[in-house]
Amino acid sequence: MKRFASHYLLIPDVGFVKQQVVEINDEGTVRSIFSLTEEIESVEWMPGVIVLLSANQYKLAGTDYADYTVFSFKPCNQCNLYLNNFNRYLREMEKKGEALWPYLFYPFDFTSMQPVDGTRHRLLR
């Protein structure tokens, strides 16, 4: 099990959530997320934005800035309500054989909350 955190977590179709820890299992898929309220041992801080993508969403994410426009980069309006149910949603996805994968998008423009020309993504492991 590994844990990663960044200033923002992006869940496509939901939006940005501030300072979350993404916990991944040995296969590399997202196991859970929780708020980063204090420094926690064994959490690796990542620059940029962590984006949670399903296999289908990953196919949409290319390596050029233009490819990222398929995602909605917006603030999360009802984050607490959504996050309370998110870990249950992950377990339901796992039962169906589906999973979310954590990708680091870097560099990232935190002023406009958009990827920039040159933004790349890589799978966190």
DSSP file (Angstrom, degrees, kcal/mol; ACC not computed):
  #  RESIDUE AA STRUCTURE BP1 BP2  ACC     N-H-->O    O-->H-N    N-H-->O    O-->H-N    TCO  KAPPA ALPHA  PHI   PSI    X-CA   Y-CA   Z-CA
    1    1 A M              0   0    0      0, 0.0     2,-0.3     0, 0.0    24,-0.2   0.000 360.0 360.0 360.0 136.6    0.0    0.0    0.0
    2    2 A K  E     -A   24   0A   0     22,-1.7    22,-2.9    23,-0.1     2,-0.4  -0.922 360.0-149.7-128.9 157.0    1.2    3.5   -0.9
    3    3 A R  E     -Ab  23  43A   0     39,-0.6    41,-2.6    -2,-0.3     2,-0.3  -0.993  12.8-178.4-131.2 134.7   -0.1    6.9   -0.1
    4    4 A F  E     -Ab  22  44A   0     18,-2.3    18,-3.4    -2,-0.4     2,-0.3  -0.953   1.4-176.3-128.9 148.6    0.2   10.1   -2.2
    5    5 A A  E     +Ab  21  45A   0     39,-2.3    41,-3.1    -2,-0.3     2,-0.3  -0.975   5.2 169.9-140.5 155.6   -1.0   13.6   -1.6
    6    6 A S  E     -A   20   0A   0     14,-0.8    14,-0.5    -2,-0.3    13,-0.2  -0.923  52.0 -90.2-151.0 175.4   -1.0   16.9   -3.5
    7    7 A H  E    S+     0   0A   0     41,-0.5    12,-2.7    39,-0.4     2,-0.4   0.891 110.7  20.1 -58.4 -38.6   -2.5   20.4   -3.3
    8    8 A Y  E     -Ac  18  49A   0     40,-0.6    42,-1.9    10,-0.2     2,-0.4  -0.981  60.5-156.7-136.7 146.4   -5.5   19.2   -5.3
    9    9 A L  E     -Ac  17  50A   0      8,-2.7     8,-2.6    -2,-0.4     2,-0.5  -0.977  17.3-153.7-114.3 131.8   -7.2   16.0   -6.3
   10   10 A L  E     -Ac  16  51A   0     40,-3.2    42,-2.3    -2,-0.4     6,-0.2  -0.939  11.5-174.5-111.5 124.0   -9.3   16.0   -9.4
   11   11 A I  E >>  -A   15   0A   0      4,-2.2     4,-2.7    -2,-0.5     3,-2.4  -0.955  34.4-120.6-111.7 109.4  -12.1   13.5   -9.8
   12   12 A P  T 34 S+     0   0    0      0, 0.0    61,-0.1     0, 0.0    59,-0.1  -0.156  96.3  16.2 -52.2 142.9  -13.5   14.0  -13.4
   13   13 A D  T 34 S+     0   0    0     59,-0.3    60,-0.1     1,-0.1    58,-0.0   0.371 128.4  57.6  71.2  -2.0  -17.2   15.0  -13.4
   14   14 A V  T <4 S-     0   0    0     -3,-2.4    63,-0.4    58,-0.2     2,-0.3   0.685  97.1-137.2-115.6 -54.7  -17.0   15.9   -9.8
   15   15 A G  E  <  -A   11   0A   0     -4,-2.7    -4,-2.2    61,-0.2     2,-0.3  -0.810  35.7 -24.8 129.3-168.6  -14.2   18.5   -9.6
   16   16 A F  E     -Ad  10  75A   0     58,-2.5    60,-1.5    -2,-0.3     2,-0.4  -0.601  45.7-168.2 -84.6 140.8  -11.2   19.6   -7.5
   17   17 A V  E     -A    9   0A   0     -8,-2.6    -8,-2.7    -2,-0.3     3,-0.3  -0.998  23.7-120.8-127.1 133.3  -10.9   18.7   -3.9
   18   18 A K  E    S-A    8   0A   0     -2,-0.4   -10,-0.2   -10,-0.2    18,-0.2  -0.490  74.7 -12.1 -79.1 142.0   -8.2   20.3   -1.7
   19   19 A Q  E    S+     0   0A   0    -12,-2.7    17,-2.6    -2,-0.2     2,-0.3   0.852  79.2 162.0  39.4  74.3   -5.5   18.4    0.1
   20   20 A Q  E     -AE   6  35A   0    -14,-0.5   -14,-0.8    -3,-0.3     2,-0.5  -0.883  34.7-132.9-116.8 151.0   -6.5   14.7   -0.1
   21   21 A V  E     -AE   5  34A   0     13,-3.7    13,-1.7    -2,-0.3     2,-0.6  -0.888  15.5-153.6-100.4 132.8   -4.5   11.6    0.4
   22   22 A V  E     -AE   4  33A   0    -18,-3.4   -18,-2.3    -2,-0.5     2,-0.5  -0.940   7.6-160.0-107.7 121.0   -4.9    8.9   -2.2
   23   23 A E  E     -AE   3  32A   0      9,-3.0     8,-3.6    -2,-0.6     9,-1.5  -0.880   9.1-166.7-103.0 127.5   -4.2    5.4   -0.9
   24   24 A I  E     -AE   2  30A   0    -22,-2.9   -22,-1.7    -2,-0.5     6,-0.2  -0.859  12.6-131.4-115.7 151.0   -3.4    2.7   -3.5
   25   25 A N    >   -     0   0    0      4,-2.3     3,-1.5    -2,-0.3   -23,-0.1  -0.198  42.4 -85.1 -86.7-175.8   -3.3   -1.0   -3.2
   26   26 A D  T 3  S+     0   0    0      1,-0.3    -1,-0.1     2,-0.1    -2,-0.0   0.743 128.4  57.3 -65.5 -23.5   -0.5   -3.3   -4.4
   27   27 A E  T 3  S-     0   0    0      2,-0.1    -1,-0.3     1,-0.0     3,-0.1   0.601 117.7-112.4 -81.4 -11.6   -2.1   -3.5   -7.9
   28   28 A G  S <  S+     0   0    0     -3,-1.5     2,-0.2     1,-0.3    -2,-0.1   0.480  74.2 128.0  95.3   3.6   -1.8    0.3   -8.2
   29   29 A T  S    S-     0   0    0     72,-0.1    -4,-2.3     1,-0.1    -1,-0.3  -0.580  70.4 -89.0 -92.6 158.7   -5.6    1.1   -8.1
   30   30 A V  E     +E   24   0A   0     70,-2.9    70,-0.3    -6,-0.2    -6,-0.3  -0.464  41.1 175.4 -69.6 126.9   -7.2    3.6   -5.7
   31   31 A R  E     -     0   0A   0     -8,-3.6     2,-0.3     1,-0.4    -7,-0.2   0.804  62.7 -28.3 -97.9 -41.6   -8.2    1.9   -2.5
   32   32 A S  E     -E   23   0A   0     -9,-1.5    -9,-3.0    58,-0.1    -1,-0.4  -0.980  49.2-140.3-164.6 166.8   -9.4    5.0   -0.6
   33   33 A I  E     +E   22   0A   0     -2,-0.3     2,-0.3   -11,-0.2   -11,-0.2  -0.977  21.9 169.9-133.0 151.0   -9.1    8.8   -0.2
   34   34 A F  E     -E   21   0A   0    -13,-1.7   -13,-3.7    -2,-0.3     2,-0.1  -0.982  38.8 -83.8-155.4 160.5   -9.1   10.9    2.9
   35   35 A S  E     -E   20   0A   0     -2,-0.3     2,-1.0   -15,-0.2   -15,-0.2  -0.350  29.7-134.6 -69.0 142.8   -8.3   14.5    4.0
   36   36 A L        +     0   0    0    -17,-2.6     3,-0.1   -18,-0.2    -1,-0.1  -0.832  41.8 154.1 -96.4  96.7   -4.8   15.5    4.7
   37   37 A T        +     0   0    0     -2,-1.0     2,-0.3     1,-0.2    -1,-0.2   0.624  67.0   6.3 -99.9 -17.2   -5.3   17.5    7.9
   38   38 A E  S    S-     0   0    0     -3,-0.2     2,-0.2     0, 0.0    -1,-0.2  -0.956  97.6 -69.3-154.6 168.0   -1.8   17.0    9.3
   39   39 A E        -     0   0    0     -2,-0.3     2,-0.4    -3,-0.1    -2,-0.0  -0.477  52.7-164.1 -66.9 130.5    1.5   15.5    8.3
   40   40 A I    >   -     0   0    0     -2,-0.2     3,-1.1     3,-0.1    -1,-0.0  -0.953  21.1-111.6-122.0 135.7    1.1   11.8    8.1
   41   41 A E  T 3  S+     0   0    0     -2,-0.4     3,-0.1     1,-0.2     0, 0.0  -0.325  99.1  20.8 -62.0 144.2    4.0    9.3    8.0
   42   42 A S  T 3  S+     0   0    0      1,-0.2   -39,-0.6   -40,-0.0     2,-0.6   0.705  87.8 127.7  69.5  23.9    4.4    7.4    4.7
   43   43 A V  E <   -b    3   0A   0     -3,-1.1     2,-0.6   -41,-0.1   -39,-0.2  -0.958  49.9-147.6-109.8 121.4    2.5    9.9    2.6
   44   44 A E  E     -b    4   0A   0    -41,-2.6   -39,-2.3    -2,-0.6     2,-0.4  -0.782  11.3-138.3 -91.9 122.8    4.5   11.1   -0.5
   45   45 A W  E     -b    5   0A   0     -2,-0.6   -39,-0.2   -41,-0.2   -41,-0.0  -0.656  20.6-163.0 -82.2 130.4    3.8   14.7   -1.4
   46   46 A M        -     0   0    0    -41,-3.1   -39,-0.4    -2,-0.4     2,-0.1  -0.919  15.4-128.0-116.9 138.7    3.5   15.2   -5.2
   47   47 A P  S    S+     0   0    0      0, 0.0     2,-0.3     0, 0.0    58,-0.0  -0.502  77.5  19.8 -76.1 154.6    3.7   18.5   -7.2
   48   48 A G  S    S-     0   0    0     -2,-0.1   -40,-0.6    60,-0.1   -41,-0.5  -0.624 106.1 -43.0  91.4-149.0    0.8   19.2   -9.5
   49   49 A V  E     -cF   8 105A   0     56,-2.1    56,-3.3    -2,-0.3     2,-0.5  -0.974  41.3-137.6-127.6 135.5   -2.6   17.6   -9.4
   50   50 A I  E     -cF   9 104A   0    -42,-1.9   -40,-3.2    -2,-0.4     2,-0.4  -0.831  23.8-164.9 -90.8 128.3   -3.5   14.0   -8.8
   51   51 A V  E     -cF  10 103A   0     52,-3.4    52,-2.8    -2,-0.5     2,-0.6  -0.955  12.2-143.6-117.5 131.3   -6.3   12.9  -11.2
   52   52 A L  E     + F   0 102A   0    -42,-2.3     2,-0.4    -2,-0.4    -2,-0.0  -0.849  28.3 177.1 -96.9 119.9   -8.3    9.7  -10.6
   53   53 A L  E     - F   0 101A   0     48,-2.6    48,-3.1    -2,-0.6     2,-0.1  -0.953  24.7-139.5-127.2 141.1   -9.2    8.0  -14.0
   54   54 A S     >  -     0   0    0     -2,-0.4     4,-2.3    46,-0.2     5,-0.2  -0.370  42.9 -97.4 -80.6 173.2  -10.9    4.9  -15.0
   55   55 A A  H  > S+     0   0    0     44,-0.5     4,-1.4     1,-0.2    -1,-0.1   0.900 126.5  50.0 -60.6 -40.3   -9.5    2.8  -17.8
   56   56 A N  H  > S+     0   0    0      1,-0.2     4,-0.7     2,-0.2    -1,-0.2   0.903 111.0  48.2 -65.8 -40.9  -12.0    4.4  -20.2
   57   57 A Q  H >> S+     0   0    0      1,-0.2     4,-1.0     2,-0.2     3,-0.8   0.862 105.7  59.1 -67.5 -34.7  -11.1    7.9  -19.1
   58   58 A Y  H >< S+     0   0    0     -4,-2.3     3,-0.8     1,-0.3    -1,-0.2   0.884  97.3  60.0 -61.5 -37.7   -7.4    7.1  -19.4
   59   59 A K  H 3< S+     0   0    0     -4,-1.4    -1,-0.3     1,-0.3    -2,-0.2   0.812 104.6  51.2 -59.5 -28.7   -7.9    6.3  -23.1
   60   60 A L  H << S+     0   0    0     -3,-0.8     2,-1.0    -4,-0.7    -1,-0.3   0.732  92.3  85.6 -78.9 -23.1   -9.1    9.9  -23.5
   61   61 A A    <<  +     0   0    0     -4,-1.0     7,-0.1    -3,-0.8    -1,-0.1  -0.695  59.5 174.6 -87.1 103.5   -6.1   11.4  -21.7
   62   62 A G        -     0   0    0     -2,-1.0    59,-0.1     2,-0.2    -2,-0.1   0.033  44.6 -98.9 -86.9-158.5   -3.3   11.8  -24.3
   63   63 A T  S    S+     0   0    0     57,-0.1     2,-0.3     4,-0.0    55,-0.1   0.484  93.8  82.1-106.3  -4.3    0.0   13.5  -23.7
   64   64 A D  S >> S-     0   0    0      1,-0.1     3,-1.1    53,-0.1     4,-0.6  -0.707  84.4-118.1-101.7 154.7   -0.8   16.9  -25.2
   65   65 A Y  G >4 S+     0   0    0     -2,-0.3     3,-1.6     1,-0.3     4,-0.4   0.881 113.1  60.7 -52.8 -42.6   -2.5   19.8  -23.5
   66   66 A A  G >4 S+     0   0    0      1,-0.3     3,-1.1     2,-0.2    -1,-0.3   0.811  96.5  61.0 -59.2 -30.9   -5.3   19.6  -26.1
   67   67 A D  G X4 S+     0   0    0     -3,-1.1     3,-0.9     1,-0.2    -1,-0.3   0.742  95.0  62.4 -69.1 -22.3   -6.2   16.1  -25.0
   68   68 A Y  G X< S+     0   0    0     -3,-1.6     3,-1.8    -4,-0.6    -1,-0.2   0.572  77.4  86.8 -81.3  -8.1   -7.0   17.2  -21.5
   69   69 A T  G <  S+     0   0    0     -3,-1.1    -1,-0.2    -4,-0.4    -2,-0.1   0.626  72.2  75.2 -69.4  -9.7   -9.9   19.4  -22.6
   70   70 A V  G <  S+     0   0    0     -3,-0.9     2,-0.3   -10,-0.2    -1,-0.3   0.670  87.1  77.1 -72.7 -15.0  -12.2   16.4  -22.3
   71   71 A F  S <  S-     0   0    0     -3,-1.8     2,-0.8   -11,-0.1    -3,-0.0  -0.695  84.6-124.4 -96.9 149.4  -12.1   16.7  -18.6
   72   72 A S        -     0   0    0     -2,-0.3     2,-1.1     2,-0.0   -59,-0.3  -0.827  19.7-163.5 -92.5 110.4  -14.0   19.3  -16.6
   73   73 A F        +     0   0    0     -2,-0.8   -63,-0.0    -4,-0.1    -2,-0.0  -0.769  40.4 129.6 -94.9  91.6  -11.5   21.3  -14.4
   74   74 A K        -     0   0    0     -2,-1.1   -58,-2.5    40,-0.0     2,-0.1  -0.913  62.2 -91.4-139.8 161.3  -13.9   22.8  -12.0
   75   75 A P  B     -d   16   0A   0      0, 0.0     2,-0.6     0, 0.0   -58,-0.1  -0.436  44.6-109.4 -72.3 153.5  -14.2   23.2   -8.2
   76   76 A C    >   -     0   0    0    -60,-1.5     3,-0.5     1,-0.2   -61,-0.2  -0.754  30.2-169.1 -85.6 119.7  -16.2   20.6   -6.3
   77   77 A N  T 3  S+     0   0    0     -2,-0.6     3,-0.2   -63,-0.4    -1,-0.2   0.883  83.3  24.9 -80.8 -39.7  -19.4   22.2   -5.1
   78   78 A Q  T 3> S+     0   0    0    -64,-0.2     4,-2.2     1,-0.2    -1,-0.2  -0.394  77.1 148.1-120.8  54.6  -20.7   19.5   -2.8
   79   79 A C  H <>  +     0   0    0     -3,-0.5     4,-3.8     1,-0.2     5,-0.3   0.891  66.6  53.5 -60.4 -46.1  -17.4   17.8   -1.9
   80   80 A N  H  > S+     0   0    0      1,-0.2     4,-1.9     2,-0.2    -1,-0.2   0.918 111.6  46.2 -59.8 -43.6  -18.3   16.7    1.6
   81   81 A L  H  > S+     0   0    0      2,-0.2     4,-0.8     1,-0.2    -1,-0.2   0.924 117.4  44.1 -62.5 -44.4  -21.4   14.9    0.5
   82   82 A Y  H >X S+     0   0    0     -4,-2.2     3,-0.9     1,-0.2     4,-0.8   0.934 112.6  50.3 -67.3 -47.0  -19.6   13.3   -2.4
   83   83 A L  H 3X S+     0   0    0     -4,-3.8     4,-0.7     1,-0.3     3,-0.4   0.824 101.7  62.5 -65.3 -31.2  -16.5   12.3   -0.4
   84   84 A N  H 3< S+     0   0    0     -4,-1.9    -1,-0.3    -5,-0.3     4,-0.2   0.831 114.9  33.7 -61.1 -30.5  -18.5   10.7    2.4
   85   85 A N  H <X S+     0   0    0     -3,-0.9     4,-2.1    -4,-0.8    -1,-0.2   0.482  96.7  89.8-100.8  -5.2  -19.8    8.2   -0.2
   86   86 A F  H  X S+     0   0    0     -4,-0.8     4,-2.3    -3,-0.4     5,-0.2   0.904  85.0  49.4 -65.4 -44.6  -16.7    8.0   -2.4
   87   87 A N  H  X S+     0   0    0     -4,-0.7     4,-1.8     1,-0.2    -1,-0.2   0.858 111.6  50.6 -65.7 -33.4  -14.9    5.1   -0.6
   88   88 A R  H  > S+     0   0    0     -4,-0.2     4,-2.1     2,-0.2    -1,-0.2   0.900 108.7  52.7 -66.2 -40.4  -18.2    3.1   -0.7
   89   89 A Y  H  X S+     0   0    0     -4,-2.1     4,-2.4     1,-0.2    -2,-0.2   0.892 106.6  53.3 -60.0 -41.3  -18.3    3.9   -4.5
   90   90 A L  H  X S+     0   0    0     -4,-2.3     4,-2.3     1,-0.2    -1,-0.2   0.909 108.1  49.5 -61.1 -42.3  -14.7    2.5   -4.8
   91   91 A R  H  X S+     0   0    0     -4,-1.8     4,-1.9     2,-0.2    -1,-0.2   0.891 110.5  50.3 -64.6 -39.3  -15.7   -0.7   -3.2
   92   92 A E  H  X S+     0   0    0     -4,-2.1     4,-1.2     2,-0.2    -2,-0.2   0.902 110.5  49.8 -65.0 -40.7  -18.7   -1.1   -5.5
   93   93 A M  H  <>S+     0   0    0     -4,-2.4     5,-2.9     1,-0.2     3,-0.4   0.912 108.2  53.6 -62.2 -42.5  -16.5   -0.5   -8.5
   94   94 A E  H ><5S+     0   0    0     -4,-2.3     3,-1.4     1,-0.2    -1,-0.2   0.888 104.4  54.6 -61.3 -40.1  -14.1   -3.1   -7.3
   95   95 A K  H 3<5S+     0   0    0     -4,-1.9    -1,-0.2     1,-0.3    -2,-0.2   0.831 108.3  50.1 -62.0 -31.7  -16.8   -5.7   -7.0
   96   96 A K  T 3<5S-     0   0    0     -4,-1.2    -1,-0.3    -3,-0.4    -2,-0.2   0.455 122.0-108.4 -84.9  -1.3  -17.7   -5.0  -10.7
   97   97 A G  T < 5S+     0   0    0     -3,-1.4     2,-0.2    -4,-0.3    -3,-0.2   0.668  80.6 124.4  81.9  16.8  -14.1   -5.4  -11.7
   98   98 A E      < -     0   0    0     -5,-2.9    -1,-0.3    -6,-0.2     2,-0.3  -0.692  35.6-178.9-105.2 161.3  -13.6   -1.7  -12.3
   99   99 A A        -     0   0    0     -2,-0.2   -44,-0.5    -3,-0.1     2,-0.4  -0.986  25.3-126.1-154.3 160.7  -11.0    0.5  -10.8
  100  100 A L        -     0   0    0    -70,-0.3   -70,-2.9    -2,-0.3   -46,-0.2  -0.912  23.0-153.2-109.3 143.0   -9.7    4.1  -10.6
  101  101 A W  E     -F   53   0A   0    -48,-3.1   -48,-2.6    -2,-0.4     2,-0.5  -0.934  14.4-126.7-117.3 137.8   -6.0    4.8  -11.3
  102  102 A P  E     -F   52   0A   0      0, 0.0    22,-2.8     0, 0.0     2,-0.4  -0.742  28.3-177.0 -89.5 125.4   -4.1    7.8   -9.9
  103  103 A Y  E     -FG  51 123A   0    -52,-2.8   -52,-3.4    -2,-0.5     2,-0.6  -0.948  20.8-136.8-119.3 140.2   -2.3    9.9  -12.4
  104  104 A L  E     -FG  50 122A   0     18,-2.9    18,-1.4    -2,-0.4     2,-0.6  -0.865  13.2-158.8 -95.6 122.7   -0.1   12.9  -11.6
  105  105 A F  E     -FG  49 121A   0    -56,-3.3   -56,-2.1    -2,-0.6    16,-0.2  -0.911  23.3-157.8-100.3 118.2   -0.6   15.9  -13.9
  106  106 A Y  E     + G   0 120A   0     14,-2.2    14,-2.1    -2,-0.6     2,-0.1  -0.984  60.3  29.3-153.8 140.2    2.4   18.1  -13.9
  107  107 A P  E    S+     0   0A   0      0, 0.0     9,-0.7     0, 0.0     2,-0.3   0.652  78.8 175.2 -70.9 164.8    3.2   21.0  -14.4
  108  108 A F  E     - G   0 115A   0      7,-0.2     2,-0.9    -2,-0.1   -60,-0.1  -0.999  33.2-125.8-142.9 138.4   -0.2   22.5  -13.6
  109  109 A D  E  >> - G   0 114A   0      5,-2.1     5,-1.3    -2,-0.3     4,-1.3  -0.763  21.6-175.7 -89.6 105.6   -1.4   26.1  -13.5
  110  110 A F  T  45S+     0   0    0     -2,-0.9    -1,-0.2     2,-0.2     0, 0.0   0.636  79.1  62.7 -76.9 -13.8   -2.9   26.7  -10.1
  111  111 A T  T  45S+     0   0    0      1,-0.1    -1,-0.2     3,-0.1    -2,-0.0   0.939 120.3  21.7 -73.8 -48.4   -3.9   30.2  -10.9
  112  112 A S  T  45S-     0   0    0      2,-0.2    -2,-0.2     0, 0.0    -1,-0.1   0.546 100.6-130.8 -93.9  -8.1   -6.3   29.2  -13.7
  113  113 A M  T  <5 +     0   0    0     -4,-1.3    -3,-0.2     1,-0.2   -97,-0.0   0.916  69.3 116.6  55.0  47.1   -6.7   25.6  -12.4
  114  114 A Q  E   <S-G  109   0A   0     -5,-1.3    -5,-2.1   -40,-0.0    -1,-0.2  -0.962  73.4-101.1-137.1 152.5   -6.0   24.3  -15.9
  115  115 A P  E     -G  108   0A   0      0, 0.0     2,-0.3     0, 0.0    -7,-0.2  -0.381  42.1-138.4 -64.5 157.0   -3.3   22.1  -17.4
  116  116 A V  E >   -     0   0A   0     -9,-0.7     3,-2.8     1,-0.1     2,-0.2  -0.734  32.2 -76.6-114.2 165.2   -0.7   24.1  -19.3
  117  117 A D  E 3  S+     0   0A   0      1,-0.3     3,-0.1    -2,-0.3   -53,-0.1  -0.468 125.9  31.6 -58.5 124.5    1.1   23.5  -22.6
  118  118 A G  E 3  S+     0   0A   0      1,-0.4    -1,-0.3    -2,-0.2     2,-0.2   0.307  82.8 144.8 104.1  -7.4    3.6   20.9  -21.7
  119  119 A T  E <   -     0   0A   0     -3,-2.8    -1,-0.4   -14,-0.1     2,-0.3  -0.440  25.1-177.4 -63.9 134.2    1.5   19.2  -19.0
  120  120 A R  E     -G  106   0A   0    -14,-2.1   -14,-2.2    -2,-0.2     2,-0.4  -0.810  14.5-140.9-123.6 166.8    2.1   15.5  -18.9
  121  121 A H  E     -G  105   0A   0     -2,-0.3     2,-0.3   -16,-0.2   -16,-0.2  -0.972  14.9-177.1-130.5 150.3    0.6   12.7  -16.8
  122  122 A R  E     -G  104   0A   0    -18,-1.4   -18,-2.9    -2,-0.4     2,-0.2  -0.997  32.6-106.7-144.3 146.3    2.1    9.7  -15.3
  123  123 A L  E     -G  103   0A   0     -2,-0.3     2,-0.4   -20,-0.2   -20,-0.2  -0.513  33.5-129.8 -70.9 132.0    0.7    6.8  -13.3
  124  124 A L              0   0    0    -22,-2.8    -1,-0.1    -2,-0.2  -120,-0.0  -0.719 360.0 360.0 -84.8 131.4    1.5    6.9   -9.6
  125  125 A R              0   0    0     -2,-0.4    -1,-0.1  -101,-0.0   -96,-0.0   0.292 360.0 360.0-137.9 360.0    2.9    3.6   -8.3
